[in-house]
Amino acid sequence: MADERTVLLNRIQVCDFALNDAALYLDINPDDQTALEYFKKYSAMRNEAANMFVAKYGPLTRADYSGEGSWKWVDGPWPWQKQEEK
Amino acid sequence: MWSYSKKLQYPVNIKHTDPRMAGVIMTQLGGPDGETGAAMRYLSQRYACPFDKVTGVLTDVGSEVPKLHIGPEFPFIMRV
């Protein structure tokens, strides 16, 4: 059973992948209502997961700073560093 | 990896063209000792960096030029 951090991060990754693909399609089909609905759905899902992730596990981007007494952006581990095996 | 904002980082207003200057700028941006190569080196150095704070700086500095390449300033530079 994966921990909550892994579940949230995985959800963000899945949504971002879907959003990226949908955005490429929408670039050349900007009025496709089905695609717009799809983008809206995954965008909301992504934002919800990202807000939960950032609140508990620290920033995903520098802009996620929300008033703590320390700049957590520079805290490791970075994504390419070995995490403890779960 | 890069996220793009549809805005200028700094206002650009080119008043006259200068092809020689354009060549200098293009080389400084993408040439053999240019900013793009430097950015790629910063981003690669992160992977062997033993200090989290320095990793943060390398990430942020290395991200500036790729943002410039895909940023709206780029066509202005091309038009110099």
Backbone of each chain as nested JSON, in Angstrom:
{
  "chains": [
    {"id": "A", "residues": [
      {"number": 1, "name": "MET", "atoms": {"N": [0.857, -1.202, 0.0], "CA": [0.0, 0.0, 0.0], "C": [0.884, 1.239, 0.0]}},
      {"number": 2, "name": "ALA", "atoms": {"N": [0.717, 2.052, -1.002], "CA": [1.541, 3.262, -1.112], "C": [1.102, 4.3, -0.085]}},
      {"number": 3, "name": "ASP", "atoms": {"N": [2.046, 5.12, 0.383], "CA": [1.672, 6.148, 1.35], "C": [0.976, 7.314, 0.634]}},
      {"number": 4, "name": "GLU", "atoms": {"N": [0.425, 8.228, 1.465], "CA": [-0.402, 9.302, 0.911], "C": [0.398, 10.21, -0.026]}},
      {"number": 5, "name": "ARG", "atoms": {"N": [1.655, 10.465, 0.332], "CA": [2.493, 11.345, -0.49], "C": [2.636, 10.776, -1.903]}},
      {"number": 6, "name": "THR", "atoms": {"N": [2.912, 9.468, -1.97], "CA": [3.075, 8.814, -3.265], "C": [1.774, 8.846, -4.058]}},
      {"number": 7, "name": "VAL", "atoms": {"N": [0.653, 8.612, -3.363], "CA": [-0.65, 8.604, -4.038], "C": [-0.953, 9.981, -4.631]}},
      {"number": 8, "name": "LEU", "atoms": {"N": [-0.73, 11.044, -3.811], "CA": [-1.014, 12.401, -4.282], "C": [-0.1, 12.789, -5.443]}},
      {"number": 9, "name": "LEU", "atoms": {"N": [1.19, 12.469, -5.282], "CA": [2.149, 12.837, -6.327], "C": [1.813, 12.114, -7.632]}},
      {"number": 10, "name": "ASN", "atoms": {"N": [1.438, 10.838, -7.5], "CA": [1.06, 10.065, -8.681], "C": [-0.166, 10.674, -9.365]}},
      {"number": 11, "name": "ARG", "atoms": {"N": [-1.12, 11.125, -8.552], "CA": [-2.335, 11.73, -9.122], "C": [-1.98, 13.011, -9.888]}},
      {"number": 12, "name": "ILE", "atoms": {"N": [-1.071, 13.815, -9.294], "CA": [-0.635, 15.049, -9.961], "C": [0.054, 14.718, -11.289]}},
      {"number": 13, "name": "GLN", "atoms": {"N": [0.902, 13.705, -11.275], "CA": [1.624, 13.327, -12.489], "C": [0.667, 12.85, -13.58]}},
      {"number": 14, "name": "VAL", "atoms": {"N": [-0.307, 12.024, -13.186], "CA": [-1.285, 11.517, -14.16], "C": [-2.08, 12.674, -14.752]}},
      {"number": 15, "name": "CYS", "atoms": {"N": [-2.548, 13.595, -13.882], "CA": [-3.338, 14.736, -14.354], "C": [-2.511, 15.629, -15.264]}},
      {"number": 16, "name": "ASP", "atoms": {"N": [-1.259, 15.902, -14.881], "CA": [-0.414, 16.768, -15.696], "C": [-0.18, 16.173, -17.077]}},
      {"number": 17, "name": "PHE", "atoms": {"N": [-0.005, 14.865, -17.127], "CA": [0.191, 14.207, -18.418], "C": [-1.049, 14.366, -19.296]}},
      {"number": 18, "name": "ALA", "atoms": {"N": [-2.225, 14.122, -18.691], "CA": [-3.482, 14.26, -19.431], "C": [-3.686, 15.706, -19.878]}},
      {"number": 19, "name": "LEU", "atoms": {"N": [-3.381, 16.651, -18.987], "CA": [-3.571, 18.075, -19.3], "C": [-2.636, 18.514, -20.418]}},
      {"number": 20, "name": "ASN", "atoms": {"N": [-1.395, 18.017, -20.378], "CA": [-0.43, 18.378, -21.396], "C": [-0.896, 17.919, -22.78]}},
      {"number": 21, "name": "ASP", "atoms": {"N": [-1.365, 16.68, -22.83], "CA": [-1.85, 16.128, -24.093], "C": [-3.086, 16.884, -24.575]}},
      {"number": 22, "name": "ALA", "atoms": {"N": [-4.016, 17.142, -23.638], "CA": [-5.243, 17.852, -23.999], "C": [-4.926, 19.261, -24.489]}},
      {"number": 23, "name": "ALA", "atoms": {"N": [-3.919, 19.898, -23.858], "CA": [-3.555, 21.264, -24.258], "C": [-3.035, 21.296, -25.692]}},
      {"number": 24, "name": "LEU", "atoms": {"N": [-2.243, 20.288, -26.072], "CA": [-1.734, 20.233, -27.445], "C": [-2.888, 20.1, -28.437]}},
      {"number": 25, "name": "TYR", "atoms": {"N": [-3.876, 19.263, -28.072], "CA": [-5.045, 19.097, -28.935], "C": [-5.832, 20.407, -29.018]}},
      {"number": 26, "name": "LEU", "atoms": {"N": [-6.016, 21.055, -27.854], "CA": [-6.803, 22.289, -27.819], "C": [-6.116, 23.439, -28.566]}},
      {"number": 27, "name": "ASP", "atoms": {"N": [-4.785, 23.407, -28.633], "CA": [-4.075, 24.453, -29.383], "C": [-4.593, 24.554, -30.816]}},
      {"number": 28, "name": "ILE", "atoms": {"N": [-4.895, 23.397, -31.427], "CA": [-5.374, 23.429, -32.809], "C": [-6.874, 23.152, -32.939]}},
      {"number": 29, "name": "ASN", "atoms": {"N": [-7.527, 22.846, -31.792], "CA": [-8.986, 22.686, -31.8], "C": [-9.581, 23.474, -30.629]}},
      {"number": 30, "name": "PRO", "atoms": {"N": [-9.431, 24.808, -30.66], "CA": [-9.751, 25.6, -29.457], "C": [-11.232, 25.662, -29.103]}},
      {"number": 31, "name": "ASP", "atoms": {"N": [-12.114, 25.172, -29.982], "CA": [-13.546, 25.255, -29.683], "C": [-14.186, 23.888, -29.438]}},
      {"number": 32, "name": "ASP", "atoms": {"N": [-13.389, 22.864, -29.29], "CA": [-13.923, 21.516, -29.059], "C": [-14.425, 21.408, -27.619]}},
      {"number": 33, "name": "GLN", "atoms": {"N": [-15.753, 21.406, -27.482], "CA": [-16.344, 21.455, -26.138], "C": [-16.03, 20.213, -25.315]}},
      {"number": 34, "name": "THR", "atoms": {"N": [-15.973, 19.058, -25.99], "CA": [-15.652, 17.827, -25.268], "C": [-14.247, 17.908, -24.68]}},
      {"number": 35, "name": "ALA", "atoms": {"N": [-13.31, 18.417, -25.493], "CA": [-11.929, 18.544, -25.017], "C": [-11.83, 19.589, -23.912]}},
      {"number": 36, "name": "LEU", "atoms": {"N": [-12.596, 20.665, -24.042], "CA": [-12.589, 21.703, -23.006], "C": [-13.095, 21.15, -21.676]}},
      {"number": 37, "name": "GLU", "atoms": {"N": [-14.164, 20.338, -21.763], "CA": [-14.701, 19.704, -20.55], "C": [-13.662, 18.78, -19.919]}},
      {"number": 38, "name": "TYR", "atoms": {"N": [-12.983, 18.021, -20.782], "CA": [-11.948, 17.095, -20.329], "C": [-10.847, 17.858, -19.601]}},
      {"number": 39, "name": "PHE", "atoms": {"N": [-10.42, 18.966, -20.204], "CA": [-9.352, 19.774, -19.601], "C": [-9.791, 20.318, -18.242]}},
      {"number": 40, "name": "LYS", "atoms": {"N": [-11.044, 20.797, -18.197], "CA": [-11.576, 21.372, -16.96], "C": [-11.586, 20.333, -15.849]}},
      {"number": 41, "name": "LYS", "atoms": {"N": [-12.027, 19.122, -16.193], "CA": [-12.134, 18.047, -15.208], "C": [-10.756, 17.713, -14.627]}},
      {"number": 42, "name": "TYR", "atoms": {"N": [-9.774, 17.514, -15.508], "CA": [-8.458, 17.119, -15.01], "C": [-7.729, 18.281, -14.349]}},
      {"number": 43, "name": "SER", "atoms": {"N": [-8.028, 19.488, -14.788], "CA": [-7.423, 20.665, -14.174], "C": [-7.886, 20.807, -12.721]}},
      {"number": 44, "name": "ALA", "atoms": {"N": [-9.189, 20.595, -12.502], "CA": [-9.725, 20.679, -11.134], "C": [-9.133, 19.58, -10.255]}},
      {"number": 45, "name": "MET", "atoms": {"N": [-9.052, 18.365, -10.831], "CA": [-8.496, 17.231, -10.09], "C": [-7.035, 17.491, -9.732]}},
      {"number": 46, "name": "ARG", "atoms": {"N": [-6.311, 18.076, -10.682], "CA": [-4.894, 18.373, -10.477], "C": [-4.72, 19.413, -9.37]}},
      {"number": 47, "name": "ASN", "atoms": {"N": [-5.527, 20.478, -9.444], "CA": [-5.386, 21.538, -8.449], "C": [-5.717, 21.045, -7.043]}},
      {"number": 48, "name": "GLU", "atoms": {"N": [-6.736, 20.214, -6.949], "CA": [-7.113, 19.684, -5.64], "C": [-5.971, 18.841, -5.064]}},
      {"number": 49, "name": "ALA", "atoms": {"N": [-5.423, 17.954, -5.883], "CA": [-4.325, 17.096, -5.427], "C": [-3.085, 17.931, -5.089]}},
      {"number": 50, "name": "ALA", "atoms": {"N": [-2.804, 18.94, -5.936], "CA": [-1.608, 19.763, -5.707], "C": [-1.746, 20.574, -4.42]}},
      {"number": 51, "name": "ASN", "atoms": {"N": [-2.945, 21.114, -4.166], "CA": [-3.139, 21.871, -2.932], "C": [-2.936, 20.993, -1.713]}},
      {"number": 52, "name": "MET", "atoms": {"N": [-3.467, 19.765, -1.749], "CA": [-3.288, 18.837, -0.631], "C": [-1.818, 18.479, -0.471]}},
      {"number": 53, "name": "PHE", "atoms": {"N": [-1.152, 18.228, -1.585], "CA": [0.262, 17.843, -1.547], "C": [1.114, 18.965, -0.962]}},
      {"number": 54, "name": "VAL", "atoms": {"N": [0.912, 20.169, -1.466], "CA": [1.743, 21.311, -1.051], "C": [1.543, 21.615, 0.438]}},
      {"number": 55, "name": "ALA", "atoms": {"N": [0.29, 21.511, 0.888], "CA": [0.009, 21.803, 2.295], "C": [0.737, 20.83, 3.222]}},
      {"number": 56, "name": "LYS", "atoms": {"N": [0.862, 19.575, 2.808], "CA": [1.446, 18.564, 3.696], "C": [2.908, 18.278, 3.437]}},
      {"number": 57, "name": "TYR", "atoms": {"N": [3.348, 18.344, 2.164], "CA": [4.677, 17.816, 1.836], "C": [5.619, 18.848, 1.234]}},
      {"number": 58, "name": "GLY", "atoms": {"N": [5.203, 20.121, 1.199], "CA": [6.12, 21.147, 0.711], "C": [5.886, 21.52, -0.735]}},
      {"number": 59, "name": "PRO", "atoms": {"N": [6.589, 22.58, -1.181], "CA": [6.295, 23.186, -2.481], "C": [6.651, 22.312, -3.683]}},
      {"number": 60, "name": "LEU", "atoms": {"N": [5.822, 22.397, -4.723], "CA": [6.134, 21.792, -6.017], "C": [6.823, 22.8, -6.925]}},
      {"number": 61, "name": "THR", "atoms": {"N": [6.486, 24.074, -6.729], "CA": [7.153, 25.153, -7.458], "C": [7.501, 26.244, -6.449]}},
      {"number": 62, "name": "ARG", "atoms": {"N": [8.354, 27.189, -6.864], "CA": [8.722, 28.269, -5.955], "C": [7.509, 29.095, -5.554]}},
      {"number": 63, "name": "ALA", "atoms": {"N": [6.537, 29.178, -6.462], "CA": [5.362, 30.007, -6.205], "C": [4.477, 29.424, -5.104]}},
      {"number": 64, "name": "ASP", "atoms": {"N": [4.755, 28.189, -4.67], "CA": [3.921, 27.551, -3.659], "C": [4.24, 28.021, -2.243]}},
      {"number": 65, "name": "TYR", "atoms": {"N": [5.185, 28.952, -2.099], "CA": [5.497, 29.466, -0.765], "C": [4.259, 30.081, -0.141]}},
      {"number": 66, "name": "SER", "atoms": {"N": [3.972, 29.709, 1.122], "CA": [2.742, 30.232, 1.724], "C": [2.982, 30.741, 3.138]}},
      {"number": 67, "name": "GLY", "atoms": {"N": [4.09, 31.429, 3.363], "CA": [4.257, 32.164, 4.605], "C": [4.989, 31.463, 5.739]}},
      {"number": 68, "name": "GLU", "atoms": {"N": [5.549, 30.276, 5.495], "CA": [6.303, 29.623, 6.561], "C": [7.549, 30.452, 6.891]}},
      {"number": 69, "name": "GLY", "atoms": {"N": [8.173, 30.139, 8.019], "CA": [9.359, 30.881, 8.429], "C": [10.632, 30.415, 7.743]}},
      {"number": 70, "name": "SER", "atoms": {"N": [10.505, 29.522, 6.77], "CA": [11.683, 28.987, 6.089], "C": [11.359, 28.717, 4.618]}},
      {"number": 71, "name": "TRP", "atoms": {"N": [12.354, 28.916, 3.754], "CA": [12.197, 28.738, 2.295], "C": [12.364, 27.262, 1.977]}},
      {"number": 72, "name": "LYS", "atoms": {"N": [11.253, 26.501, 2.035], "CA": [11.334, 25.049, 1.949], "C": [11.665, 24.538, 0.544]}},
      {"number": 73, "name": "TRP", "atoms": {"N": [11.65, 25.448, -0.437], "CA": [11.984, 25.072, -1.818], "C": [13.33, 24.35, -1.898]}},
      {"number": 74, "name": "VAL", "atoms": {"N": [14.289, 24.742, -1.074], "CA": [15.625, 24.166, -1.182], "C": [15.786, 22.891, -0.346]}},
      {"number": 75, "name": "ASP", "atoms": {"N": [14.736, 22.468, 0.36], "CA": [14.86, 21.257, 1.178], "C": [14.831, 19.994, 0.319]}},
      {"number": 76, "name": "GLY", "atoms": {"N": [15.749, 19.07, 0.575], "CA": [15.725, 17.786, -0.091], "C": [14.703, 16.872, 0.557]}},
      {"number": 77, "name": "PRO", "atoms": {"N": [14.538, 15.653, 0.043], "CA": [15.211, 15.154, -1.152], "C": [14.605, 15.719, -2.437]}},
      {"number": 78, "name": "TRP", "atoms": {"N": [15.456, 15.928, -3.435], "CA": [14.977, 16.347, -4.759], "C": [14.475, 15.107, -5.505]}},
      {"number": 79, "name": "PRO", "atoms": {"N": [13.655, 15.299, -6.52], "CA": [12.958, 14.147, -7.126], "C": [13.887, 13.045, -7.643]}},
      {"number": 80, "name": "TRP", "atoms": {"N": [15.12, 13.402, -8.022], "CA": [16.013, 12.39, -8.581], "C": [16.845, 11.7, -7.502]}},
      {"number": 81, "name": "GLN", "atoms": {"N": [16.724, 12.176, -6.256], "CA": [17.504, 11.559, -5.176], "C": [16.762, 10.342, -4.638]}},
      {"number": 82, "name": "LYS", "atoms": {"N": [17.52, 9.323, -4.28], "CA": [16.915, 8.069, -3.824], "C": [16.05, 8.299, -2.591]}},
      {"number": 83, "name": "GLN", "atoms": {"N": [14.81, 7.888, -2.668], "CA": [13.925, 7.961, -1.515], "C": [14.014, 6.618, -0.791]}},
      {"number": 84, "name": "GLU", "atoms": {"N": [13.575, 6.634, 0.462], "CA": [13.511, 5.366, 1.189], "C": [12.536, 4.445, 0.476]}},
      {"number": 85, "name": "GLU", "atoms": {"N": [12.913, 3.184, 0.346], "CA": [12.015, 2.221, -0.304], "C": [10.763, 2.045, 0.534]}},
      {"number": 86, "name": "LYS", "atoms": {"N": [9.609, 2.132, -0.124], "CA": [8.36, 1.986, 0.623], "C": [7.778, 0.607, 0.365]}}
    ]},
    {"id": "B", "residues": [
      {"number": 1, "name": "MET", "atoms": {"N": [9.085, 20.219, -17.872], "CA": [9.797, 20.752, -16.728], "C": [9.641, 22.273, -16.609]}},
      {"number": 2, "name": "TRP", "atoms": {"N": [9.662, 22.982, -17.738], "CA": [9.473, 24.433, -17.649], "C": [8.002, 24.751, -17.708]}},
      {"number": 3, "name": "SER", "atoms": {"N": [7.595, 25.744, -16.943], "CA": [6.227, 26.195, -17.133], "C": [6.287, 27.632, -17.647]}},
      {"number": 4, "name": "TYR", "atoms": {"N": [5.395, 27.914, -18.551], "CA": [5.451, 29.146, -19.309], "C": [4.36, 30.113, -18.881]}},
      {"number": 5, "name": "SER", "atoms": {"N": [4.715, 31.359, -18.649], "CA": [3.723, 32.395, -18.369], "C": [3.653, 33.34, -19.56]}},
      {"number": 6, "name": "LYS", "atoms": {"N": [2.427, 33.687, -19.939], "CA": [2.225, 34.494, -21.139], "C": [2.413, 35.976, -20.805]}},
      {"number": 7, "name": "LYS", "atoms": {"N": [3.634, 36.335, -20.467], "CA": [3.956, 37.723, -20.142], "C": [5.45, 37.936, -20.352]}},
      {"number": 8, "name": "LEU", "atoms": {"N": [5.841, 39.2, -20.51], "CA": [7.26, 39.505, -20.62], "C": [7.876, 39.567, -19.221]}},
      {"number": 9, "name": "GLN", "atoms": {"N": [9.136, 39.12, -19.121], "CA": [9.843, 39.277, -17.864], "C": [10.231, 40.743, -17.686]}},
      {"number": 10, "name": "TYR", "atoms": {"N": [10.529, 41.394, -18.815], "CA": [10.957, 42.788, -18.795], "C": [10.479, 43.424, -20.1]}},
      {"number": 11, "name": "PRO", "atoms": {"N": [9.972, 44.643, -20.037], "CA": [9.448, 45.234, -21.274], "C": [10.507, 45.36, -22.366]}},
      {"number": 12, "name": "VAL", "atoms": {"N": [10.135, 45.023, -23.601], "CA": [11.067, 45.092, -24.722], "C": [10.543, 46.112, -25.719]}},
      {"number": 13, "name": "ASN", "atoms": {"N": [11.424, 47.031, -26.143], "CA": [11.022, 48.02, -27.145], "C": [12.236, 48.355, -28.008]}},
      {"number": 14, "name": "ILE", "atoms": {"N": [12.394, 47.606, -29.12], "CA": [13.547, 47.79, -29.994], "C": [13.257, 48.915, -30.99]}},
      {"number": 15, "name": "LYS", "atoms": {"N": [14.137, 49.917, -30.99], "CA": [13.845, 51.112, -31.807], "C": [14.509, 51.065, -33.183]}},
      {"number": 16, "name": "HIS", "atoms": {"N": [15.691, 50.419, -33.29], "CA": [16.259, 50.24, -34.626], "C": [16.966, 48.89, -34.737]}},
      {"number": 17, "name": "THR", "atoms": {"N": [17.08, 48.379, -35.973], "CA": [17.663, 47.06, -36.198], "C": [19.189, 47.174, -36.288]}},
      {"number": 18, "name": "ASP", "atoms": {"N": [19.874, 46.081, -35.927], "CA": [21.335, 46.05, -35.93], "C": [21.771, 44.597, -36.112]}},
      {"number": 19, "name": "PRO", "atoms": {"N": [21.936, 44.143, -37.377], "CA": [22.226, 42.73, -37.642], "C": [23.509, 42.24, -36.963]}},
      {"number": 20, "name": "ARG", "atoms": {"N": [24.521, 43.09, -36.846], "CA": [25.759, 42.638, -36.197], "C": [25.513, 42.356, -34.718]}},
      {"number": 21, "name": "MET", "atoms": {"N": [24.782, 43.264, -34.076], "CA": [24.433, 43.06, -32.67], "C": [23.559, 41.811, -32.51]}},
      {"number": 22, "name": "ALA", "atoms": {"N": [22.68, 41.594, -33.483], "CA": [21.825, 40.41, -33.435], "C": [22.677, 39.143, -33.425]}},
      {"number": 23, "name": "GLY", "atoms": {"N": [23.743, 39.157, -34.269], "CA": [24.622, 37.994, -34.3], "C": [25.306, 37.76, -32.965]}},
      {"number": 24, "name": "VAL", "atoms": {"N": [25.765, 38.839, -32.345], "CA": [26.41, 38.726, -31.029], "C": [25.439, 38.145, -30.005]}},
      {"number": 25, "name": "ILE", "atoms": {"N": [24.212, 38.655, -30.018], "CA": [23.224, 38.2, -29.029], "C": [22.858, 36.737, -29.261]}},
      {"number": 26, "name": "MET", "atoms": {"N": [22.67, 36.372, -30.538], "CA": [22.324, 34.978, -30.846], "C": [23.428, 34.033, -30.378]}},
      {"number": 27, "name": "THR", "atoms": {"N": [24.698, 34.458, -30.592], "CA": [25.814, 33.608, -30.182], "C": [25.902, 33.516, -28.667]}},
      {"number": 28, "name": "GLN", "atoms": {"N": [25.686, 34.642, -28.013], "CA": [25.726, 34.613, -26.544], "C": [24.591, 33.764, -25.981]}},
      {"number": 29, "name": "LEU", "atoms": {"N": [23.471, 33.718, -26.687], "CA": [22.341, 32.906, -26.219], "C": [22.568, 31.421, -26.505]}},
      {"number": 30, "name": "GLY", "atoms": {"N": [22.89, 31.092, -27.761], "CA": [22.914, 29.681, -28.135], "C": [24.256, 29.172, -28.622]}},
      {"number": 31, "name": "GLY", "atoms": {"N": [25.28, 30.016, -28.656], "CA": [26.575, 29.631, -29.213], "C": [27.365, 28.69, -28.315]}},
      {"number": 32, "name": "PRO", "atoms": {"N": [28.609, 28.361, -28.744], "CA": [29.404, 27.346, -28.04], "C": [29.695, 27.69, -26.582]}},
      {"number": 33, "name": "ASP", "atoms": {"N": [29.847, 28.964, -26.259], "CA": [30.027, 29.348, -24.86], "C": [28.832, 30.161, -24.381]}},
      {"number": 34, "name": "GLY", "atoms": {"N": [27.674, 29.842, -24.928], "CA": [26.488, 30.654, -24.676], "C": [25.721, 30.258, -23.417]}},
      {"number": 35, "name": "GLU", "atoms": {"N": [24.685, 31.03, -23.176], "CA": [23.878, 30.84, -21.962], "C": [23.149, 29.496, -21.957]}},
      {"number": 36, "name": "THR", "atoms": {"N": [22.746, 29.022, -23.136], "CA": [22.0, 27.756, -23.173], "C": [22.869, 26.6, -22.695]}},
      {"number": 37, "name": "GLY", "atoms": {"N": [24.133, 26.57, -23.175], "CA": [25.05, 25.531, -22.723], "C": [25.321, 25.639, -21.235]}},
      {"number": 38, "name": "ALA", "atoms": {"N": [25.484, 26.874, -20.755], "CA": [25.712, 27.086, -19.319], "C": [24.525, 26.574, -18.512]}},
      {"number": 39, "name": "ALA", "atoms": {"N": [23.323, 26.847, -18.99], "CA": [22.117, 26.412, -18.278], "C": [22.069, 24.889, -18.186]}},
      {"number": 40, "name": "MET", "atoms": {"N": [22.393, 24.219, -19.296], "CA": [22.375, 22.752, -19.284], "C": [23.419, 22.218, -18.295]}},
      {"number": 41, "name": "ARG", "atoms": {"N": [24.564, 22.916, -18.204], "CA": [25.585, 22.464, -17.238], "C": [25.101, 22.653, -15.803]}},
      {"number": 42, "name": "TYR", "atoms": {"N": [24.486, 23.804, -15.504], "CA": [23.939, 23.993, -14.149], "C": [22.978, 22.867, -13.801]}},
      {"number": 43, "name": "LEU", "atoms": {"N": [22.086, 22.55, -14.743], "CA": [21.052, 21.553, -14.455], "C": [21.658, 20.16, -14.283]}},
      {"number": 44, "name": "SER", "atoms": {"N": [22.754, 19.88, -15.004], "CA": [23.414, 18.571, -14.842], "C": [24.2, 18.509, -13.542]}},
      {"number": 45, "name": "GLN", "atoms": {"N": [24.82, 19.635, -13.167], "CA": [25.614, 19.656, -11.939], "C": [24.763, 19.378, -10.7]}},
      {"number": 46, "name": "ARG", "atoms": {"N": [23.47, 19.667, -10.791], "CA": [22.589, 19.421, -9.64], "C": [22.655, 17.969, -9.192]}},
      {"number": 47, "name": "TYR", "atoms": {"N": [22.806, 17.064, -10.156], "CA": [22.657, 15.64, -9.826], "C": [23.8, 15.119, -8.977]}},
      {"number": 48, "name": "ALA", "atoms": {"N": [24.929, 15.831, -8.967], "CA": [26.051, 15.405, -8.139], "C": [26.276, 16.371, -6.974]}},
      {"number": 49, "name": "CYS", "atoms": {"N": [25.365, 17.302, -6.786], "CA": [25.576, 18.335, -5.77], "C": [25.192, 17.817, -4.379]}},
      {"number": 50, "name": "PRO", "atoms": {"N": [26.121, 17.897, -3.408], "CA": [25.842, 17.353, -2.082], "C": [25.1, 18.312, -1.155]}},
      {"number": 51, "name": "PHE", "atoms": {"N": [24.816, 19.546, -1.593], "CA": [24.164, 20.517, -0.706], "C": [22.812, 20.937, -1.27]}},
      {"number": 52, "name": "ASP", "atoms": {"N": [21.755, 20.745, -0.465], "CA": [20.401, 21.03, -0.942], "C": [20.222, 22.48, -1.379]}},
      {"number": 53, "name": "LYS", "atoms": {"N": [20.805, 23.412, -0.607], "CA": [20.634, 24.83, -0.973], "C": [21.256, 25.121, -2.335]}},
      {"number": 54, "name": "VAL", "atoms": {"N": [22.437, 24.555, -2.575], "CA": [23.119, 24.78, -3.857], "C": [22.328, 24.12, -4.98]}},
      {"number": 55, "name": "THR", "atoms": {"N": [21.758, 22.944, -4.702], "CA": [20.894, 22.291, -5.687], "C": [19.737, 23.217, -6.068]}},
      {"number": 56, "name": "GLY", "atoms": {"N": [19.187, 23.906, -5.065], "CA": [18.104, 24.857, -5.326], "C": [18.548, 25.987, -6.234]}},
      {"number": 57, "name": "VAL", "atoms": {"N": [19.721, 26.544, -5.947], "CA": [20.228, 27.651, -6.769], "C": [20.512, 27.173, -8.19]}},
      {"number": 58, "name": "LEU", "atoms": {"N": [21.132, 25.994, -8.324], "CA": [21.438, 25.459, -9.66], "C": [20.149, 25.246, -10.458]}},
      {"number": 59, "name": "THR", "atoms": {"N": [19.128, 24.746, -9.769], "CA": [17.834, 24.551, -10.425], "C": [17.275, 25.881, -10.921]}},
      {"number": 60, "name": "ASP", "atoms": {"N": [17.3, 26.883, -10.053], "CA": [16.675, 28.164, -10.397], "C": [17.479, 28.923, -11.456]}},
      {"number": 61, "name": "VAL", "atoms": {"N": [18.809, 28.929, -11.321], "CA": [19.631, 29.631, -12.309], "C": [19.567, 28.894, -13.648]}},
      {"number": 62, "name": "GLY", "atoms": {"N": [19.64, 27.567, -13.61], "CA": [19.595, 26.78, -14.837], "C": [18.257, 26.867, -15.544]}},
      {"number": 63, "name": "SER", "atoms": {"N": [17.221, 27.271, -14.816], "CA": [15.887, 27.368, -15.423], "C": [15.666, 28.691, -16.132]}},
      {"number": 64, "name": "GLU", "atoms": {"N": [16.504, 29.693, -15.866], "CA": [16.25, 31.021, -16.425], "C": [16.374, 31.047, -17.949]}},
      {"number": 65, "name": "VAL", "atoms": {"N": [17.455, 30.478, -18.498], "CA": [17.669, 30.573, -19.94], "C": [16.662, 29.743, -20.74]}},
      {"number": 66, "name": "PRO", "atoms": {"N": [16.4, 28.48, -20.309], "CA": [15.351, 27.753, -21.035], "C": [14.029, 28.516, -21.057]}},
      {"number": 67, "name": "LYS", "atoms": {"N": [13.712, 29.226, -19.967], "CA": [12.489, 30.038, -19.961], "C": [12.603, 31.162, -20.988]}},
      {"number": 68, "name": "LEU", "atoms": {"N": [13.819, 31.718, -21.146], "CA": [14.027, 32.78, -22.123], "C": [13.814, 32.251, -23.541]}},
      {"number": 69, "name": "HIS", "atoms": {"N": [14.335, 31.037, -23.794], "CA": [14.216, 30.445, -25.123], "C": [12.773, 30.269, -25.533]}},
      {"number": 70, "name": "ILE", "atoms": {"N": [11.954, 29.796, -24.58], "CA": [10.562, 29.565, -24.939], "C": [9.722, 30.792, -24.622]}},
      {"number": 71, "name": "GLY", "atoms": {"N": [10.355, 31.834, -24.081], "CA": [9.608, 32.997, -23.641], "C": [9.332, 33.97, -24.773]}},
      {"number": 72, "name": "PRO", "atoms": {"N": [8.47, 34.932, -24.523], "CA": [8.08, 35.88, -25.558], "C": [9.184, 36.866, -25.925]}},
      {"number": 73, "name": "GLU", "atoms": {"N": [10.27, 36.937, -25.121], "CA": [11.377, 37.815, -25.49], "C": [12.084, 37.29, -26.733]}},
      {"number": 74, "name": "PHE", "atoms": {"N": [12.071, 35.979, -26.934], "CA": [12.89, 35.374, -27.972], "C": [12.647, 35.95, -29.361]}},
      {"number": 75, "name": "PRO", "atoms": {"N": [11.386, 36.051, -29.814], "CA": [11.163, 36.656, -31.131], "C": [11.644, 38.098, -31.205]}},
      {"number": 76, "name": "PHE", "atoms": {"N": [11.656, 38.81, -30.09], "CA": [12.165, 40.182, -30.11], "C": [13.669, 40.175, -30.348]}},
      {"number": 77, "name": "ILE", "atoms": {"N": [14.36, 39.233, -29.708], "CA": [15.801, 39.13, -29.918], "C": [16.076, 38.796, -31.384]}},
      {"number": 78, "name": "MET", "atoms": {"N": [15.296, 37.855, -31.934], "CA": [15.482, 37.453, -33.327], "C": [15.298, 38.631, -34.278]}},
      {"number": 79, "name": "ARG", "atoms": {"N": [14.549, 39.616, -33.847], "CA": [14.218, 40.743, -34.727], "C": [15.213, 41.889, -34.61]}},
      {"number": 80, "name": "VAL", "atoms": {"N": [16.181, 41.779, -33.703], "CA": [17.117, 42.88, -33.447], "C": [17.73, 43.364, -34.756]}}
    ]}
  ]
}
